[in-house]
Amino acid sequence: MSVIINSTNVDRLRKATEHSIELEISEKPEVIVTDHTSGSGEAHVVNMERLDCTCADFEHNCSDGEYCKHVWYSVLRRTGML
């Protein structure tokens, strides 16, 4: 996992640790991540092998080395950091 350190990526990492997010195991290598902070309860699928997500932020704003808060949360949970 290579990471670009920029203000946007750091902000996404911060949100992954501060927001009320739930992770549900799906079919490997996928997990379902839901952020309850905004009240929408919208769920997104994160592929843990490719480190990609179905959310609009990932699809439209993330380039190589940048990850949305859903991917960050999933990685942090997988590594036991959350």
C-alpha positions, -999 to 999 in steps of 0.1 A, spaced: 0 0 0 17 32 -11 2 64 2 4 100 -9 6 123 21 -14 154 13 -40 174 32 -70 157 15 -57 122 23 -49 131 59 -84 146 62 -99 113 50 -78 94 75 -90 117 103 -126 111 93 -120 74 93 -110 76 129 -136 102 141 -168 92 123 -193 66 135 -185 39 110 -196 3 109 -178 -25 90 -195 -57 80 -178 -87 64 -191 -96 30 -178 -121 5 -140 -121 6 -122 -99 -3 -150 -74 2 -164 -56 32 -194 -33 36 -187 0 53 -214 23 65 -208 58 79 -236 68 103 -222 103 110 -241 120 82 -274 103 89 -277 88 54 -266 54 65 -253 48 30 -232 16 26 -202 12 3 -183 -19 -7 -145 -19 -1 -124 -44 -19 -96 -52 5 -73 -67 -21 -75 -38 -46 -81 -12 -19 -109 5 -38 -144 16 -28 -178 21 -45 -183 56 -30 -183 87 -51 -153 102 -34 -131 73 -43 -145 70 -78 -141 107 -87 -114 121 -65 -89 95 -55 -59 87 -76 -31 62 -70 -20 64 -34 -52 82 -23 -80 65 -4 -114 75 8 -124 73 45 -141 39 39 -108 23 27 -89 40 55 -113 27 81 -112 -9 66 -74 -9 66 -72 4 102 -97 -22 114 -79 -50 95 -46 -41 111 -61 -37 146 -54 0 148 -91 7 154 
